[in-house]
């Protein structure tokens, strides 16, 4: 699926207000061969993984249906081991499940979350971003972030403050899944080490125009850490963890 590529490739894409047409930009359209590829990829799963989707009514969240559709496809196509489906899907609705929103610190819909919410997509992870979703699920299921030992050691020994990573992406960006996956694995590894101080939030630009404008995004992926733009493009792993540790000292607003 997705592996780390040590480059700084960016995808030039004009981010323009789409608002009411955001649903068209992130529409989940999977052909039968796509479903088959998804099913085959998920066969690598070992242990169960929980997916949490946070939703609102269609008139308030026109793209929530697309996120739910994607989550349900992943749940349906996941393998069964010892009589147990390896994907468990939880659905939370604003106004009905507000305690869950508060617990996971979710403010926007749709949100697609893993690892107790420390790994999340704000917006619909469609198009190219689906690759990052599936690879993230597989690595969590296998219990292996595939990070370098030096990165794990730095998380264990040097990370002392919270780091909120925002990876701004678009569905058509071919490089964005690499940046999202790396951010996700940093958050997952910190969580696994008992230091849940990193949140990896992949932000779909068309559904969250205010965030894209806040960081003056002209190319994707753009990566911000605690509100500071740290990278444009896909960073090297060692550079990424260095910036996460240094910028974690800045309080995220």
BANURO-463364 format. One record per residue (C-alpha): chain; x, y, z. Coordinates in Angstrom, 1 decimal, decimal comma. Each point is the difference from the previous one (the first is absolute). Last residue first. Example, Ala and Ser with C-alpha at 12.3 -4.5 7.8 and 13.67 -1.06 7.14 Angstrom:
# BANURO-463364
- A / 13,7 / -1,1 / 7,1
- A / -1,4 / -3,4 / 0,7
END
This chain:
# BANURO-463364
- A / -4,1 / 27,0 / 20,9
- A / 2,9 / -2,4 / 0,0
- A / 2,6 / 0,8 / 2,6
- A / 3,5 / 0,2 / -1,5
- A / 2,4 / -2,5 / 1,6
- A / -1,4 / -2,6 / -2,3
- A / 1,7 / 2,0 / -2,8
- A / 3,4 / -1,4 / 0,9
- A / -1,1 / -3,6 / 0,4
- A / -2,2 / -0,1 / -3,1
- A / 2,7 / 1,8 / -2,0
- A / 2,6 / -2,6 / 0,8
- A / -2,6 / -2,8 / -0,6
- A / -0,6 / 1,3 / -3,5
- A / 3,6 / 0,6 / -0,9
- A / 0,9 / -3,6 / 0,9
- A / -2,9 / -1,3 / -2,0
- A / 0,9 / 2,0 / -3,1
- A / -2,7 / 2,4 / -0,9
- A / -2,7 / -0,3 / -2,7
- A / -0,9 / 3,4 / -1,4
- A / -0,4 / 3,4 / 1,6
- A / 1,3 / -0,4 / 3,5
- A / -0,1 / 1,6 / 3,4
- A / -2,9 / 2,5 / -0,2
- A / -0,6 / 1,0 / 3,7
- A / -3,4 / -0,6 / 1,7
- A / 1,2 / -2,7 / 2,4
- A / 1,7 / -1,8 / -2,9
- A / -1,1 / 0,9 / -3,6
- A / 0,5 / -2,2 / -3,0
- A / -0,8 / 1,1 / -3,6
- A / -0,6 / -2,9 / -2,4
- A / -0,9 / 1,7 / -2,1
- A / 0,7 / 3,3 / -1,8
- A / -1,4 / 3,5 / 0,4
- A / -1,1 / -0,2 / 3,6
- A / -0,1 / 3,4 / 1,7
- A / 0,1 / -1,7 / 3,4
- A / -3,2 / 1,6 / 1,2
- A / -1,4 / -0,3 / -3,5
- A / 0,2 / -3,8 / 0,0
- A / -1,4 / 0,0 / 3,5
- A / -2,9 / 2,2 / -1,0
- A / -0,6 / -2,1 / -3,1
- A / -0,8 / -3,1 / 2,0
- A / -2,1 / -2,2 / -2,3
- A / 2,2 / 0,8 / -3,1
- A / 3,2 / -0,3 / 2,0
- A / -0,4 / -3,5 / 1,4
- A / 1,9 / 0,2 / 3,3
- A / 2,1 / -3,0 / 1,2
- A / 0,2 / 0,3 / 3,7
- A / 2,9 / -1,8 / 1,8
- A / -0,3 / 0,5 / 3,7
- A / 3,2 / -0,4 / 2,0
- A / 0,3 / -0,1 / 3,8
- A / -1,2 / -3,6 / 0,6
- A / 3,1 / -1,1 / 1,9
- A / -0,7 / -3,6 / 0,9
- A / 2,4 / -1,3 / -2,6
- A / -2,9 / -1,1 / -2,2
- A / -1,5 / 3,5 / 0,0
- A / 3,4 / 1,5 / -1,0
- A / 0,3 / -2,6 / -2,7
- A / -3,5 / 0,7 / -1,3
- A / 0,5 / 3,8 / -0,1
- A / 3,3 / -0,4 / -1,9
- A / -1,6 / -2,6 / -2,2
- A / -2,8 / 2,3 / -0,9
- A / 2,4 / 2,8 / -1,0
- A / 1,9 / -2,4 / -2,2
- A / -3,2 / -1,2 / -1,6
- A / -1,4 / 3,5 / -0,6
- A / 3,3 / 1,1 / -1,7
- A / 0,0 / -3,1 / -2,3
- A / -3,7 / 0,3 / -0,7
- A / 0,5 / 3,6 / -1,2
- A / 2,3 / -0,8 / -2,9
- A / -2,6 / -1,0 / -2,6
- A / -2,2 / 3,1 / 0,7
- A / -3,4 / -0,5 / -1,6
- A / -2,0 / -0,3 / 3,2
- A / 1,5 / 3,2 / 1,5
- A / 2,3 / 0,3 / 3,0
- A / 0,9 / 2,1 / 3,1
- A / 2,0 / -2,0 / 2,5
- A / -0,7 / 1,4 / 3,4
- A / 2,2 / -1,2 / 2,9
- A / -0,9 / 0,8 / 3,5
- A / 3,0 / -0,5 / 2,3
- A / -0,4 / -0,3 / 3,8
- A / 3,1 / 0,3 / 2,2
- A / 2,7 / -2,3 / 1,3
- A / 1,4 / -1,8 / -3,1
- A / 3,7 / -0,6 / 0,6
- A / 0,5 / -3,5 / 1,4
- A / -2,8 / -2,2 / -1,4
- A / -0,7 / 2,1 / -3,1
- A / 3,8 / 0,3 / -0,7
- A / 0,4 / -3,7 / 0,5
- A / -2,8 / -0,9 / -2,5
- A / 1,6 / 2,3 / -2,5
- A / 3,4 / -1,6 / 0,4
- A / -1,5 / -3,4 / -0,4
- A / -1,4 / 1,1 / -3,4
- A / -3,7 / -0,1 / -0,4
- A / -1,8 / -3,1 / -1,3
- A / -3,0 / 0,9 / 2,1
- A / -0,5 / -3,6 / 0,9
- A / -2,9 / -1,4 / 2,0
- A / -1,2 / -2,1 / -2,9
- A / -3,5 / 1,5 / 0,2
- A / 1,4 / 3,5 / 0,4
- A / 2,2 / -0,6 / -3,1
- A / -3,0 / -1,3 / -1,9
- A / -2,3 / 2,9 / 1,0
- A / 2,6 / 2,6 / -0,9
- A / 0,6 / -1,7 / -3,4
- A / -3,8 / 0,1 / -0,7
- A / -0,4 / 3,6 / 1,0
- A / 3,1 / 1,2 / -1,8
- A / -1,2 / -1,6 / -3,3
- A / -3,4 / 1,5 / 0,5
- A / 1,7 / 3,4 / -0,2
- A / 0,4 / -0,4 / -3,8
- A / -3,8 / 0,5 / -0,5
- A / -1,9 / 0,2 / 3,3
- A / 0,9 / 0,7 / 3,6
- A / -3,2 / 2,1 / 0,6
- A / 0,6 / 2,9 / 2,4
- A / 2,0 / 0,3 / 3,1
- A / 2,0 / -3,2 / -0,2
- A / 1,2 / -1,5 / 3,3
- A / 2,8 / -1,7 / 1,9
- A / 0,0 / 0,8 / 3,7
- A / -3,8 / -0,6 / 0,0
- A / 0,1 / -3,1 / 2,3
- A / 2,4 / -1,7 / -2,5
- A / -2,2 / 0,7 / -3,1
- A / -2,2 / 2,9 / -1,2
- A / -2,1 / 1,1 / -2,9
- A / -1,4 / 3,5 / 0,6
- A / -2,9 / 1,4 / -2,0
- A / -0,6 / 2,3 / 1,7
- A / 2,0 / 2,4 / 2,1
- A / 0,6 / 0,4 / 3,8
- A / 1,4 / -3,3 / 1,0
- A / 1,8 / -0,1 / 3,4
- A / -0,3 / -3,8 / 0,2
- A / -1,8 / 0,1 / 3,4
- A / -1,9 / 3,2 / -1,0
- A / -1,4 / -1,5 / -3,2
- A / -0,8 / -3,2 / 1,8
- A / -1,9 / 2,0 / 2,7
- A / -1,9 / 1,8 / -2,8
- A / -1,5 / -3,2 / -1,3
- A / -3,5 / 1,2 / -0,9
- A / 0,5 / 3,6 / -0,9
- A / 2,8 / -0,9 / -2,4
- A / -0,2 / -3,6 / -1,1
- A / 2,5 / -2,7 / 0,8
- A / 0,5 / -3,2 / -2,0
- A / 2,2 / -2,9 / 1,2
- A / 1,4 / -2,4 / -2,5
- A / 1,9 / -3,2 / 1,0
- A / 2,4 / -1,3 / -2,6
- A / 1,6 / -3,4 / 0,5
- A / -3,3 / -1,9 / -0,2
- A / 0,2 / -2,9 / 2,5
- A / -0,8 / -3,6 / -0,7
- A / 3,6 / -1,1 / 0,7
- A / 1,2 / 2,6 / -2,5
- A / -2,4 / 1,8 / -2,4
- A / 1,4 / 2,3 / -2,6
- A / -1,0 / 3,6 / -0,7
- A / -2,2 / 0,6 / -3,0
- A / -3,1 / 1,1 / 1,8
- A / 1,8 / 2,2 / 2,5
- A / 1,9 / 1,7 / -2,7
- A / -3,2 / 0,6 / -2,0
- A / -1,7 / 1,3 / 3,1
- A / 2,7 / 2,5 / 0,6
- A / -0,1 / 1,2 / -3,6
- A / -3,8 / 0,5 / 0,1
- A / 0,2 / 1,8 / 3,4
- A / 2,6 / 2,4 / -1,4
- A / -2,1 / 0,6 / -3,1
- A / -3,2 / 0,6 / 2,0
- A / 1,8 / 2,5 / 2,2
- A / 0,7 / 2,1 / -3,1
- A / -3,1 / 2,2 / 0,1
- A / 0,5 / 0,8 / 3,7
- A / -2,7 / 2,4 / 1,4
- A / -2,7 / -1,0 / -2,5
- A / 1,2 / -3,6 / 0,1
- A / -0,3 / -0,3 / 3,8
- A / 3,3 / -0,4 / 1,9
- A / 2,7 / -2,5 / 0,2
- A / 3,0 / -1,3 / 2,0
- A / 1,4 / -3,3 / -1,2
- A / 2,0 / -2,3 / 2,3
- A / 1,9 / -2,9 / -1,5
- A / 1,2 / -2,8 / 2,3
- A / 2,7 / -2,4 / -1,1
- A / 0,1 / -3,8 / 0,7
- A / 3,3 / -1,9 / -0,2
- A / 1,8 / -1,5 / -3,0
- A / -0,9 / 2,0 / -3,1
- A / 1,9 / -1,0 / -3,2
- A / -3,4 / -1,1 / -1,5
- A / -0,9 / 3,7 / 0,0
- A / 2,1 / 0,5 / -3,2
- A / -1,9 / -2,7 / -1,8
- A / -3,4 / 1,5 / 0,9
- A / 1,1 / 3,5 / -1,1
- A / 1,3 / -1,4 / -3,3
- A / -3,4 / -1,8 / -0,5
- A / -1,9 / 3,2 / 0,8
- A / 2,1 / 2,0 / -2,5
- A / -0,6 / -2,7 / -2,6
- A / -3,8 / 0,3 / 0,6
- A / 0,2 / 3,8 / -0,5
- A / 0,3 / 2,3 / 3,0
- A / -1,5 / 3,5 / -0,1
- A / 0,1 / 1,9 / 3,3
- A / -0,8 / 3,7 / -0,8
- A / 2,6 / 2,4 / 1,4
- A / -0,2 / 2,8 / -2,5
- A / -3,6 / -0,6 / -0,8
- A / -0,9 / 0,3 / 3,7
- A / 1,9 / 3,2 / 0,2
- A / -2,4 / 1,6 / -2,5
- A / -1,9 / 2,1 / 2,6
- A / 3,3 / 1,4 / 1,3
- A / 2,3 / 0,1 / -2,9
- A / 2,3 / 2,8 / 0,9
- A / 3,2 / -0,3 / -2,0
- A / 3,1 / -1,9 / 0,7
- A / 2,1 / 0,1 / -3,2
- A / 2,0 / -3,2 / -0,2
- A / 3,7 / -0,5 / -0,3
- A / 0,9 / -3,4 / 1,5
- A / 3,2 / -0,1 / 1,9
- A / 2,9 / -2,4 / 0,0
- A / 2,5 / 0,4 / 2,8
- A / 1,6 / -3,4 / -0,2
- A / 0,6 / -3,0 / 2,2
- A / -2,7 / -2,3 / -1,1
- A / -1,7 / -1,8 / 2,9
- A / -2,2 / -2,9 / -1,0
- A / -3,6 / -0,1 / -1,1
- A / -1,9 / -3,0 / -1,3
END
